[in-house]
Amino acid sequence: MPKFNYVAMDSRGKETKGTLDVNSQSEAINRLKEMGYFPTKVVEADKAKEKPDKKAKGGAAKSKAKGKKGGLNFNIKIPGLGGRVKTKVLTTFTRQLATLVDAGLPLLRGLRVLERQERNPTMKGIIGDLGTAVEGGSTFSEALAQHPKVFNRLYVSMVKAGELGGVLEVVLIRLSEFMEKAEKIKGKVIAAMFYPSAVMTVAVVILGVLMVVVVPKFQEIFKDMMEGSQLPGFTQLVMGISNAIKDHFIVTASCVFAVFVVFKILVRTRIGRRLWDRFKLMVPAIGPVISKVAISRFTRTLGTLVSSGVPILQALTIVKETSGNVIISEAVSAVHESVKEGETITAPLEAANVFPPMVISMVDVGEQTGALPEMLMKIAENYDEEVDNAVAAMTSLLEPIMIVFLAIIVGSIVIALFLPLITLMNSLGGEGTGKEGGE
């Protein structure tokens, strides 16, 4: 009868290893479940000894095959490039893995199944690395931590809490739901910003055509028609801007690029980032959306972490790092210090002047009743709806503003071009009246 080496966790999250004399791997998994264990690795004893040598030889052969193709090395990695995976791909992987593990499939086998069907080459390689690490005796969270560009601290900490609590499948389901909802909110905000971005793009193209093509032609016409007469001041201003763009395009583009670079550098500084994040929260139409998205992310992240078994102080540290806004991050830091000193969460939240009274009240109730995770998730669900309403309001408000803005810019250029004509017509009319009076 074959022997199977296993690594499993008990109900307290303690890891245990051993050997079972059974006929198949599935029978070994069922036996472990009957014993009250959660299997993370089940491998036949003889194959476990053979695999390292085979894998080393196979890996060397594969690396040679991949590294040489037609005498050229295609296995070059440029530092800083590659290694990242789109959020949508990562969310799909998490959901599929959660489904497989919840259905009773061992973690290692689930990873191998997902590796075979994954189409994204980067994600496929990462899943292969995860499977290799788990097969080599590492925990799933340790394997995830080796890819920090793909799996952030939130992801790794939740998986680690699930492993320690013996509820990995539950944590993976929560994590996939969290990522799906976060992606859904992000998609709504991006979709709402598409219309203003499109209008601004059209406005820039129209302005470029007017200033580079149309205005210079009118300038030539005015030279012949005005015969040395001075143009109106507003017309001179528009033509001066047109000449600057047309004759000094490289300088103008360089100035715009320099302003953009300086802005990005300032935003990366501590003071600049704080001022910029504060400004974003105060912008009339966009500010409420950013604020509601930040509050939804804060409550959902903290609620998901705490309900998954992550200690509150560690959860607050993770929330601080993933908040995406310095103002929210400072508020979470104050909450962390308050909890560390044994005080409540609500006082520093109220002092931050960022969170609405309703959020503070619900957090206070959740803290007093011992149902803080559930209350945080309710706040997040409520603010998901608030984000929908805020996005709709922002879109309806930005549409007329952008149209009026475009009309004012184009209308100003048209007025500047017609002012000399009006002046010329008035002068011609005056001359005609003077001649009739003289006769």
ABEGO torsion letter per residue (X at the ends): XBBBBBBBBBAAGBBBBBBBBBABAAAAAAAAAAAGBBBABBBBAAAAAAAAAAAAAAAAAAAAAAABBGGBBAABBBBGBEGBBBAAAAAAAAAAAAAAAAAGBBAAAAAAAAAAABABAAAAAAAAAAAAAAAAGBBAAAAAAABAAABBAAAAAAAAAAAAAGAAAAAAAAAAAAAAAAAAAAAAAAAAAAAAAAAAAAAAAAAAAAAAAAAAAAAAAAAAAAGGBBBBAAAAAAAAAAAAAAABAAAAAAAAAAAAAAAAAAAABAAAAAAAAAAAAABAAAAAAAAAAAAAAAAAAAAAAAAAGBBAAAAAAAAAAAAGBAAAAAAAAAAAAAAAAGBBAAAAAAAAGABBAAAAAAAAAAAAAGAAAAAAAAAAAAAAAAAAAAAAAAAAAAAAAAAAAAAAAAAAAAAAAAAAAAAAAAAAAAAAAAAAAAX
